Amino acid sequence: NASAERFVEVRGVTMPLKWCSTCRIWRPPRASHCTECNVCVERFDHHCPWTGQCVGLRNYRYFFGFVLSVCSLCAYTLVVSALSFLHALAAALTDATS
């Protein structure tokens, strides 16, 4: 029943549960309703536009892996571009002195 109040005890602190009228469930603490996915997500962090899903309790590690792989790709691209630029610059200087 959505009209009755419900409470849950977390580490000795009593917290009220919130009713989600869209999902028709009692949301646990730190859960939020995502308007993009139209679902309630436990420990909701944000909705990621690049992965197209919510980042929450069940997929923090997969999102961290995604961010780590993107950062690795950026670092690899930067290093390869810098080496290529230095190689082209060295070749141009060698041709200019000859």
C-alpha distances in whole Angstrom, upper triangle without the diagonal:
4,6,6,9,10,13,16,20,22,26,25,23,20,18,15,12,12,9,12,11,14,13,10,10,10,13,16,18,21,19,19,19,22,23,26,25,21,19,18,21,21,24,24,28,29,29,33,35,37,35,33,30,28,29,27,26,27,30,32,35,36,35,38,40,40,41,44,45,45,47,49,50,51,53,55,56,57,59,61,61,63,65,66,67,69,71,72,73,75,76,77,79,81,82,83,85,87
4,6,8,9,13,15,19,21,25,25,22,19,16,13,11,9,6,9,8,12,12,8,8,8,11,14,16,19,17,17,16,20,20,24,22,19,18,16,19,19,22,22,25,26,27,30,32,35,33,31,28,25,27,25,25,26,29,30,34,34,34,36,38,38,39,42,43,43,45,47,48,49,51,53,53,55,57,59,59,61,63,64,64,67,69,69,70,73,74,75,76,79,80,80,83,84
4,7,9,13,16,20,22,26,25,22,19,17,13,12,11,9,12,11,15,15,12,12,11,14,16,18,21,19,19,19,22,23,27,26,22,21,19,22,22,24,24,28,29,29,33,35,38,36,34,31,28,30,28,28,29,32,33,37,37,37,39,41,41,42,45,46,46,48,50,51,51,54,56,56,57,60,61,62,63,66,66,67,69,71,72,73,75,77,77,79,81,82,83,85,87
4,7,10,14,17,20,23,22,20,16,14,11,10,10,10,13,13,17,17,13,13,11,14,15,17,20,19,20,20,24,25,28,27,24,22,20,22,22,24,24,28,29,30,34,36,39,37,35,32,29,30,27,27,29,32,33,36,37,37,39,41,41,42,44,46,46,48,50,51,52,54,56,57,58,60,62,62,64,66,67,68,70,72,72,73,76,77,78,79,82,83,83,86,88
4,7,10,14,16,20,19,16,12,11,7,7,8,9,13,14,17,17,14,13,10,12,13,14,17,17,18,19,23,24,27,26,23,21,19,21,20,21,22,25,27,29,32,35,37,36,34,31,28,28,25,25,27,30,31,34,35,34,36,39,39,40,42,44,44,45,48,49,50,51,54,55,55,58,59,60,61,64,65,65,67,69,70,71,73,75,76,77,79,81,81,83,85
4,7,10,13,17,16,14,10,9,6,6,8,9,13,15,18,17,14,11,8,10,10,12,15,15,17,18,22,24,27,26,23,20,17,19,17,19,20,24,26,27,31,34,36,34,32,29,26,26,23,22,24,27,28,31,33,32,34,37,37,37,40,42,42,43,46,47,48,49,52,53,53,56,57,58,59,62,63,64,65,68,69,69,72,73,74,75,78,79,80,82,84
4,7,10,13,12,10,6,5,4,5,9,11,15,17,20,19,17,14,10,11,9,10,14,14,17,19,22,25,28,26,24,21,18,19,16,17,20,23,25,27,31,34,36,34,33,29,26,25,22,21,23,26,27,30,31,31,32,35,36,36,38,41,41,42,44,46,46,48,50,51,52,54,56,57,58,60,62,62,64,66,67,68,70,72,73,74,76,78,78,80,82
4,6,10,10,8,6,5,6,7,11,13,16,19,21,19,18,14,11,11,8,8,12,13,16,19,22,25,28,26,24,21,18,18,15,16,18,21,24,26,29,33,35,33,31,28,24,24,20,18,21,24,24,27,29,29,30,33,34,34,36,38,39,40,42,44,44,46,48,49,50,52,54,55,56,58,60,60,62,64,65,66,68,70,71,72,74,76,76,78,80
4,6,6,5,4,6,9,10,14,17,19,23,25,23,21,18,14,14,11,10,13,15,18,21,25,28,30,29,27,24,20,20,16,16,20,22,25,28,31,34,36,34,33,30,26,25,21,19,22,25,24,27,29,29,30,33,34,34,36,38,39,40,42,44,44,45,48,49,50,51,54,55,56,58,59,60,61,64,65,66,67,70,71,72,74,75,76,78,80
4,5,5,6,7,10,11,15,18,20,23,25,23,22,19,15,14,10,9,11,14,17,21,23,27,29,27,26,23,19,18,15,14,17,19,23,26,28,32,33,31,31,28,24,22,19,16,19,22,21,24,27,26,27,30,31,31,32,35,36,36,38,41,41,42,44,46,46,48,50,51,52,54,56,57,58,60,62,62,64,66,67,68,70,72,73,74,76
4,6,8,10,14,15,18,22,24,27,29,27,26,23,19,18,14,12,14,17,20,24,26,30,32,30,30,26,23,21,17,16,20,21,25,28,30,34,35,33,33,30,26,24,21,18,21,24,23,25,28,28,27,30,32,32,33,36,37,37,39,41,42,42,45,46,47,48,50,52,52,54,56,57,58,60,62,62,64,66,67,68,70,72,73,74,76
4,7,10,13,15,19,22,24,28,30,28,27,23,20,19,15,14,16,19,22,26,28,32,34,33,32,29,25,23,20,19,22,24,28,31,33,37,38,37,36,33,29,27,24,22,24,27,26,28,31,31,31,34,36,35,36,39,40,40,42,45,45,45,48,50,50,51,54,55,56,58,60,60,61,64,65,66,67,70,71,71,73,75,76,77,80
4,6,10,13,16,19,22,25,27,26,25,22,18,17,14,11,14,17,20,23,26,29,31,31,29,27,23,22,19,18,20,22,26,29,31,35,37,35,35,31,28,26,23,21,24,27,25,28,31,30,30,34,35,34,36,39,39,39,42,44,44,45,48,49,49,51,53,54,55,57,59,59,61,63,64,65,66,69,70,70,73,75,75,76,79
4,7,10,13,16,19,22,25,23,22,19,15,15,12,10,14,16,19,22,25,28,30,29,28,25,21,21,18,18,20,23,26,28,31,35,37,35,34,31,27,26,23,21,24,27,26,29,32,31,32,35,36,36,37,40,41,41,43,45,46,47,49,51,51,53,55,56,56,59,61,61,62,65,66,66,68,71,71,72,74,76,77,78,81
4,7,10,13,16,19,21,20,19,16,12,11,9,7,11,13,15,18,21,24,27,26,24,22,18,18,15,15,17,20,22,25,28,31,34,32,31,28,24,23,20,19,22,25,24,27,29,29,29,33,34,33,35,38,38,39,41,43,43,44,47,48,48,51,53,53,54,57,58,59,60,63,64,64,66,68,69,70,72,74,74,76,79
4,6,10,13,16,18,18,16,13,10,9,9,8,11,12,14,16,20,22,25,24,22,20,16,17,15,16,17,20,22,25,28,31,33,32,30,27,24,23,20,20,23,25,25,28,30,29,31,34,34,34,36,39,39,40,42,44,44,46,48,49,50,52,54,54,55,58,59,60,61,64,65,65,67,69,70,71,74,75,75,77,80
4,7,10,13,15,14,13,10,6,6,6,7,10,10,11,13,17,19,22,21,19,16,13,14,12,14,15,18,20,22,26,28,31,29,28,24,21,21,18,18,20,23,23,27,28,27,29,32,32,32,35,37,37,38,41,42,42,44,46,47,48,50,52,53,54,56,58,58,60,62,63,64,66,68,69,70,72,74,74,76,78
4,6,9,12,12,10,8,6,5,7,8,10,9,9,11,14,16,20,19,16,14,11,13,12,14,14,17,19,20,24,26,29,28,26,23,20,20,18,18,20,23,23,27,28,27,29,32,32,32,34,36,36,37,40,41,42,44,46,46,47,50,51,52,53,56,57,57,59,61,62,63,65,67,67,69,71,72,73,75,77
4,6,9,9,7,6,5,6,9,11,13,11,10,10,14,15,19,18,15,13,11,13,14,16,16,19,20,21,24,27,29,28,25,22,20,21,19,19,21,24,25,28,29,28,30,33,32,33,36,38,37,39,41,42,43,45,47,47,49,51,53,53,54,57,58,58,61,63,63,64,67,68,69,70,72,74,74,76,78
4,5,6,5,6,6,7,10,12,13,10,9,7,11,12,15,14,11,10,8,11,13,15,14,17,18,18,22,23,26,25,22,19,17,19,17,18,20,22,23,27,27,26,28,31,30,31,34,35,35,37,39,40,40,43,45,45,46,49,50,50,52,55,55,56,58,60,61,62,64,65,66,68,70,71,72,74,76
4,6,5,7,9,10,14,16,17,14,12,10,13,13,16,15,11,11,11,14,16,18,17,21,20,20,24,25,28,27,24,21,19,22,20,22,23,25,26,30,29,28,31,34,33,33,37,38,37,39,42,42,43,45,47,47,48,51,52,52,54,57,57,58,60,62,62,64,66,67,68,70,72,73,73,76,78
4,6,8,11,11,15,17,17,14,11,8,10,10,13,12,8,8,9,13,15,18,16,19,19,18,21,22,25,24,20,18,17,20,19,20,21,23,24,28,27,26,29,31,30,31,34,35,35,37,39,40,40,43,44,44,46,49,50,50,52,54,54,55,58,59,60,61,64,65,65,67,69,70,71,73,75
4,6,9,9,13,15,16,12,11,8,11,11,13,11,8,7,7,11,13,16,15,18,18,17,21,22,25,23,20,17,16,18,17,18,18,20,22,26,25,24,28,29,29,30,33,34,34,36,38,39,39,42,43,44,45,48,49,49,51,53,54,55,57,59,59,61,63,64,65,67,69,70,71,73,75
4,7,9,13,16,17,14,13,11,14,15,17,15,12,10,10,13,15,18,17,21,21,21,24,26,28,26,24,21,19,21,19,20,21,23,25,28,28,28,31,33,32,33,36,37,37,39,42,42,43,45,47,47,49,51,52,53,55,57,57,58,61,62,63,64,67,68,68,70,72,73,74,77,78
4,6,9,13,14,11,11,11,14,16,18,16,13,10,9,12,12,15,16,19,20,20,24,26,28,26,24,20,18,20,17,18,18,21,23,26,26,26,29,31,31,32,34,36,36,38,40,41,42,44,46,46,48,50,51,52,54,56,57,58,60,62,62,64,66,67,68,70,72,73,74,76,78
4,6,10,12,10,11,11,15,17,20,18,15,12,10,12,11,14,15,19,20,21,24,27,29,27,25,22,19,20,17,17,18,21,23,26,27,26,28,31,31,32,34,36,36,38,40,41,42,44,46,47,48,50,52,52,54,56,57,58,60,62,63,64,66,68,68,70,72,73,74,76,78
4,7,8,6,7,9,12,15,17,16,14,11,7,9,8,10,11,15,17,18,21,24,26,24,22,19,16,16,14,14,16,18,19,23,23,23,25,28,28,28,31,33,33,34,37,38,38,40,42,43,44,47,48,49,50,53,54,54,56,58,59,60,62,64,65,66,68,70,70,73,75
4,6,6,9,11,14,17,20,18,17,13,10,9,7,9,11,14,17,18,22,25,27,25,23,20,17,16,13,12,14,17,18,21,22,22,24,26,27,27,30,32,32,33,36,37,38,39,42,43,44,46,47,48,50,52,53,54,56,58,59,60,62,63,64,66,68,69,70,72,74
4,5,9,12,15,18,20,19,18,15,11,11,8,8,10,13,16,18,21,24,27,25,24,20,17,16,13,12,15,18,17,21,22,22,23,26,27,26,29,31,31,32,35,36,37,38,41,42,42,44,46,47,48,50,52,52,54,56,57,58,60,62,63,64,66,68,68,70,72
4,6,10,12,16,18,17,16,14,10,9,6,5,7,9,12,15,18,21,23,22,21,18,14,13,10,10,13,15,15,18,20,19,20,23,23,23,25,28,28,29,31,33,33,35,37,38,39,41,43,43,44,47,48,49,51,53,54,54,57,58,59,60,63,64,65,67,69
4,7,10,13,15,14,13,10,7,5,4,5,6,9,11,13,16,19,22,20,19,15,12,11,9,9,12,14,14,18,19,18,20,23,23,23,26,28,28,29,31,33,33,35,37,38,39,41,43,43,45,47,48,49,51,53,54,55,57,59,59,61,63,64,65,67,69
4,6,9,12,11,10,8,5,6,7,7,6,9,10,11,15,17,20,19,17,14,10,11,10,12,14,15,16,19,20,18,20,23,23,23,26,28,27,28,31,32,32,35,37,37,38,41,42,43,44,47,47,48,50,52,53,54,56,58,58,60,62,63,64,66,68
4,6,9,8,7,6,4,6,9,10,8,11,10,11,14,16,19,18,15,13,10,12,11,14,15,16,17,21,21,19,22,24,23,24,27,28,28,29,32,33,33,35,37,38,39,41,43,43,45,47,48,48,51,53,53,54,57,58,58,60,62,63,64,66,68
4,5,6,5,6,6,7,10,11,8,10,8,7,11,13,16,15,12,10,7,10,11,14,15,15,16,19,19,17,20,22,21,21,25,26,25,27,30,30,30,33,35,34,36,38,40,40,42,44,45,45,48,49,50,51,53,55,55,57,59,60,61,63,65
4,6,5,7,9,11,14,15,12,13,11,9,12,13,16,16,12,11,10,13,14,17,18,18,19,23,21,19,23,25,23,23,27,28,26,28,31,31,31,34,36,35,37,40,41,40,43,45,45,46,48,50,50,51,54,55,55,58,60,60,61,64,66
4,6,8,11,11,15,16,13,13,10,7,10,10,13,12,9,8,8,12,14,17,17,17,18,21,19,17,21,22,20,21,24,25,23,26,29,28,28,31,33,32,34,37,38,37,40,42,42,43,46,47,47,49,51,52,52,55,57,57,58,61,62
4,6,9,9,13,15,12,13,11,8,11,11,14,12,9,7,7,11,12,15,15,15,17,20,18,16,20,21,20,21,24,24,24,26,29,28,29,32,33,33,35,38,38,38,41,43,43,44,47,48,48,50,52,53,54,56,58,59,60,62,64
4,7,9,13,15,13,15,13,11,14,15,17,16,13,11,10,14,14,17,17,17,19,22,21,20,23,25,23,24,28,28,27,30,32,32,33,36,37,37,38,41,42,42,44,47,47,48,50,52,52,53,56,57,57,60,62,62,63,66,67
4,6,10,13,11,13,13,11,14,16,18,16,13,11,9,12,12,14,14,15,17,20,19,18,22,23,22,24,27,27,27,29,32,32,33,35,37,37,39,41,42,43,45,47,47,48,51,52,53,54,57,58,58,60,62,63,64,67,68
4,7,10,8,12,12,12,15,17,20,18,15,12,10,11,10,11,12,14,16,19,19,18,21,23,22,23,26,28,27,29,32,32,33,36,37,38,39,42,43,43,45,47,48,49,51,53,54,55,57,59,59,61,63,64,65,67,69
4,6,5,9,10,10,13,16,18,16,14,10,7,8,6,8,9,11,12,15,15,15,17,20,19,20,23,24,25,26,29,30,30,32,34,35,36,39,40,41,42,44,45,46,48,50,51,52,54,56,57,58,60,62,62,65,66
4,5,9,11,13,15,18,20,18,17,13,10,9,6,6,8,10,11,15,16,15,17,20,20,21,23,25,25,27,29,30,31,33,35,36,37,39,41,42,43,45,46,47,49,51,52,53,55,57,58,59,61,63,63,65,67
4,6,9,12,14,18,19,18,17,14,10,8,5,5,9,10,10,13,15,14,15,18,19,19,21,23,24,25,27,29,29,31,33,34,35,37,39,40,41,43,44,45,47,49,50,51,53,55,56,57,59,60,61,63,65
4,6,8,11,15,16,15,14,11,7,6,4,7,10,10,10,14,14,13,15,18,17,17,20,22,22,23,26,27,27,29,32,32,33,36,37,38,39,42,43,43,45,47,48,49,51,53,54,55,57,59,59,61,63
4,7,9,13,15,14,14,11,7,5,5,8,11,10,9,13,13,11,12,16,15,15,18,20,19,20,23,24,24,26,29,29,30,32,34,34,36,38,39,40,42,44,45,46,48,50,50,52,54,55,56,58,60
4,6,9,12,11,11,9,6,5,7,11,13,11,11,14,14,11,13,16,15,14,17,19,18,19,22,23,23,25,28,28,29,31,33,33,35,37,38,38,41,43,43,44,47,48,49,50,53,54,54,56,59
4,6,9,9,7,6,4,6,9,13,13,12,12,15,14,11,14,16,14,14,18,19,18,19,22,23,23,25,27,27,28,31,32,32,34,37,37,38,40,42,43,44,46,48,48,50,52,53,54,56,58
4,6,6,6,6,6,7,10,14,14,12,12,14,12,9,12,14,11,11,15,16,14,16,19,19,19,22,24,23,25,28,29,29,31,33,34,34,37,38,39,40,43,44,44,46,48,49,50,53,54
4,6,5,7,9,10,14,18,17,15,15,17,15,12,15,16,13,13,17,17,14,17,20,19,19,22,24,23,24,27,28,28,30,33,33,33,36,38,38,39,42,43,43,45,47,48,49,51,53
4,6,8,10,11,15,18,17,14,15,16,13,10,13,13,10,10,14,13,11,14,17,15,16,19,20,20,21,24,25,25,27,29,29,30,33,34,35,36,39,40,40,42,44,45,46,49,50
4,6,8,9,13,16,14,11,12,13,10,8,12,12,9,10,14,13,12,15,17,16,17,21,21,21,23,26,26,27,29,31,31,33,35,36,37,39,41,42,43,45,47,47,49,51,52
4,7,10,13,16,15,12,14,16,13,11,15,15,12,14,17,17,16,19,21,20,21,24,25,25,27,29,30,30,33,35,35,36,38,40,40,42,44,45,45,48,50,50,51,54,55
4,7,9,12,12,10,11,14,11,10,14,15,12,14,17,17,17,20,22,22,23,25,27,27,29,31,32,32,35,37,37,38,40,42,42,44,46,47,48,50,52,53,54,56,58
4,6,10,10,8,10,13,11,10,13,15,13,14,18,18,18,20,23,23,24,26,28,28,30,32,33,34,36,38,38,39,42,43,44,45,48,49,50,52,54,55,55,58,59
4,7,8,6,6,10,9,7,10,12,11,12,15,16,16,18,21,21,22,24,26,27,28,30,32,32,34,36,37,38,40,42,43,44,46,48,49,50,52,53,54,56,58
4,6,6,6,10,10,9,11,14,14,15,17,19,19,21,23,24,25,27,29,30,31,33,35,36,37,39,40,41,43,45,46,47,49,51,52,53,55,57,57,59,61
4,6,6,9,11,11,12,15,16,16,18,20,21,22,24,26,27,28,30,32,33,35,36,37,39,41,42,43,45,46,48,49,51,52,54,55,57,58,59,61,63
4,6,8,9,10,12,13,14,16,18,19,20,22,23,25,26,28,29,31,32,34,35,37,38,40,41,43,44,46,47,49,50,52,53,55,56,58,59,61,62
4,5,5,6,9,10,11,12,14,15,17,18,20,21,23,24,26,27,29,30,32,33,35,36,37,39,41,42,43,45,47,48,49,51,53,54,55,57,59
4,6,5,6,9,10,11,12,14,15,16,18,20,21,22,24,26,27,29,30,31,33,35,36,37,39,40,42,43,45,46,48,49,51,52,54,55,57
4,5,5,6,9,10,10,12,14,15,16,18,20,21,22,24,26,27,28,30,31,33,34,36,37,39,40,42,43,45,46,48,49,51,52,54,55
4,5,5,6,9,10,10,12,14,15,16,18,20,21,22,24,26,27,28,30,32,33,34,36,37,39,40,42,43,45,46,48,49,51,53,54
4,5,5,6,9,10,11,12,14,15,17,18,20,21,23,24,26,27,29,30,31,33,35,36,37,39,41,42,43,45,47,48,49,51,53
4,5,5,6,9,10,10,12,14,15,16,18,20,21,22,24,26,27,29,30,31,33,34,36,37,39,41,42,43,45,46,48,49,51
4,5,5,6,9,10,10,12,14,15,16,18,20,21,22,24,26,27,28,30,31,33,34,36,37,39,40,42,43,45,46,48,49
4,5,5,6,9,10,11,12,14,15,17,18,20,21,22,24,26,27,28,30,32,33,34,36,37,39,41,42,43,45,47,48
4,6,5,6,9,10,11,12,14,15,17,18,20,21,23,24,26,27,29,30,31,33,35,36,37,39,41,42,43,45,47
4,5,5,6,9,10,11,12,14,15,16,18,20,21,23,24,26,27,28,30,31,33,35,36,37,39,41,42,43,45
4,5,5,6,9,10,10,12,14,15,16,18,20,21,22,24,26,27,28,30,31,33,34,36,37,39,40,42,43
4,5,5,6,9,10,11,12,14,15,16,18,20,21,22,24,26,27,28,30,32,33,34,36,37,39,41,42
4,5,5,6,9,10,11,12,14,15,16,18,20,21,23,24,26,27,28,30,31,33,35,36,37,39,41
4,5,5,6,9,10,11,12,14,15,17,18,20,21,22,24,26,27,29,30,31,33,35,36,38,39
4,5,5,6,9,10,11,12,14,15,16,18,20,21,22,24,26,27,28,30,31,33,34,36,38
4,5,5,6,9,10,10,12,14,15,16,18,20,21,22,24,26,27,28,30,31,33,35,36
4,5,5,6,9,10,11,12,14,15,16,18,20,21,22,24,26,27,28,30,31,33,35
4,5,5,6,8,10,11,12,14,15,16,18,20,21,23,24,26,27,29,30,32,33
4,6,5,6,8,10,10,12,14,15,16,18,20,21,22,24,26,27,28,30,32
4,6,5,6,9,10,10,12,14,15,16,18,20,21,22,24,26,27,29,30
4,5,5,6,9,10,11,12,14,15,16,18,20,21,22,24,26,27,29
4,5,5,6,9,10,10,12,14,15,16,18,20,21,23,24,26,27
4,5,5,6,9,10,10,12,14,15,16,18,20,21,22,24,26
4,5,5,6,9,10,10,12,14,15,16,18,20,21,22,24
4,5,5,6,9,10,10,12,14,15,16,18,20,21,23
4,5,5,6,9,10,11,12,14,15,17,18,20,21
4,5,5,6,9,10,10,12,14,15,16,18,20
4,5,5,6,9,10,10,12,14,15,17,18
4,5,5,6,9,10,11,12,14,16,17
4,5,5,6,9,10,11,12,14,16
4,5,5,6,9,10,10,12,14
4,5,5,6,9,10,11,12
4,5,5,6,9,10,11
4,5,5,6,9,10
4,5,5,6,9
4,5,5,6
4,6,5
4,6
4
